[in-house]
Amino acid sequence: MTLAIDGRVVPAFHRAYLSGGRVIGPLAPFLTAVADRIVFTGDGFIVSRGTRNVRVRLVPFGPSLLYTDVPLAPVLRGLGAQVSYDGASHTLEVTLPEPGPLRSPAPFTPAARQVAPRVVFTPRPVVTPRPIWTGSPRPRRTPIPASFWRPP
């Protein structure tokens, strides 16, 4: 079975197949050709395209997560693509929506209200007072051990 995205056939080492009325195919290269981002979550993937996200729970197949089989049509529809199956040629045809116009960010206006961080009062740490040693010297508080040993 072949997968055509916007009329271009996607080459794949591990081909898609039909199982129980669903087209099942590997995560790569079919979904990597469509998705902007694929994030592994431990028990599956989150496949993103634009503002749309699809959560896919998986059972790994093969030596790598890239060989993990997923139902292609529901994931592609969740990403906003139109999916149709041509039974005569065994082709899953995917039509991606046109990307919307890009908007440039608004220019900086100094007169507009600016978001400022909230001021948090932090008191200065208190300085530990040091004793002032003036005047006559103070006596030692501990005695100095002295021995009166004399050689024999």
C-alpha positions in Angstrom: 0.0 0.0 0.0 1.3 3.5 -0.8 0.7 6.8 0.8 0.5 10.0 -1.3 0.6 13.4 0.4 -0.6 16.2 -1.8 0.0 14.0 -4.9 3.5 12.9 -3.9 4.2 9.3 -3.0 6.0 8.9 0.3 8.8 6.3 -0.1 9.0 3.9 2.9 11.1 0.9 3.8 8.3 -0.6 6.0 5.1 -0.4 4.0 1.6 0.4 5.2 -1.0 -2.3 5.2 -4.8 -2.7 5.6 -6.0 -4.4 8.8 -9.6 -4.5 9.9 -10.7 -1.7 7.6 -7.9 0.6 8.8 -4.7 1.6 7.1 -1.8 0.9 9.5 1.6 2.3 8.9 4.9 3.1 10.6 5.4 6.3 12.4 8.3 7.1 10.1 8.3 8.2 7.4 4.5 8.7 7.0 3.7 10.9 10.0 7.1 12.5 10.1 6.4 13.9 6.6 3.3 15.6 7.9 3.9 16.5 11.5 5.8 19.6 12.7 6.7 17.9 16.0 6.5 14.4 17.5 7.1 14.0 21.3 7.5 10.7 23.0 5.5 10.6 26.3 6.5 7.1 27.6 3.4 5.2 26.6 2.9 6.9 23.2 3.4 10.0 21.2 2.0 13.5 20.8 1.9 14.4 17.1 1.6 18.1 16.4 1.0 20.1 13.3 0.4 23.8 13.7 -2.0 24.3 16.6 -3.4 20.7 16.5 -2.2 17.9 18.7 -3.0 14.2 18.5 -2.2 11.8 21.3 -1.3 8.3 20.0 -0.9 5.3 22.4 1.4 2.7 21.0 2.8 -0.8 21.3 6.3 -0.8 19.9 7.0 -3.0 16.9 10.5 -3.7 15.7 13.9 -2.6 16.8 13.1 1.1 17.0 10.2 3.4 17.9 10.3 4.7 14.3 9.0 1.2 13.2 6.0 1.6 15.5 2.7 1.0 13.6 -0.1 3.5 14.0 -3.5 3.9 12.3 -2.7 6.6 9.8 -6.1 7.9 8.8 -7.4 8.9 12.3 -4.1 10.6 13.2 -3.9 12.5 9.9 -7.6 13.6 10.2 -6.8 14.8 13.8 -4.0 16.9 12.3 -6.5 18.6 9.9 -5.7 16.6 6.7 -8.4 15.2 4.4 -7.9 11.5 3.9 -9.3 9.2 1.2 -8.6 5.6 0.3 -8.4 4.5 -3.4 -9.1 0.7 -3.3 -8.2 0.1 -7.0 -4.6 1.4 -6.6 -4.3 0.7 -2.9 -3.3 4.3 -2.2 -4.1 6.4 0.9 -4.4 9.9 -0.5 -3.8 12.8 2.0 -4.5 16.4 1.3 -3.0 18.9 3.7 -4.8 22.2 4.3 -3.1 25.3 3.0 -1.1 27.1 5.8 -2.7 30.3 6.9 -1.2 33.7 6.3 1.7 34.6 8.6 1.1 37.7 10.8 3.9 39.9 11.7 4.1 40.9 15.4 2.7 44.3 16.4 5.4 47.0 16.4 6.7 48.3 19.8 4.7 51.3 21.0 6.4 53.2 23.9 3.1 55.0 24.8 1.3 51.7 25.3 1.0 50.1 28.8 4.0 47.9 29.4 4.0 44.8 31.6 6.3 45.4 34.5 7.4 42.8 37.0 5.7 43.0 40.4 7.9 44.8 43.0 8.6 42.6 45.9 9.9 44.1 49.1 13.0 42.4 50.3 14.5 43.7 53.5 18.3 44.1 53.7 19.9 41.6 56.0 20.8 42.8 59.5 24.5 43.2 60.0 25.8 41.3 63.0 27.3 43.7 65.5 31.0 43.3 66.2 32.4 43.9 69.7 34.5 47.0 70.1 37.7 46.2 72.0 39.0 49.3 73.6 40.6 50.1 76.9 42.7 47.8 79.1 43.2 44.2 78.0 40.9 41.7 79.4 42.2 38.7 81.3 42.2 35.2 79.7 39.3 33.1 80.6 41.1 29.8 80.2 44.2 29.0 82.2 47.4 28.3 80.4 48.7 24.9 81.4 52.2 25.1 82.9 54.5 22.4 84.0 57.5 22.7 86.3 59.3 19.7 85.0 63.0 19.7 85.6 65.5 17.4 84.1 67.1 14.8 86.5 
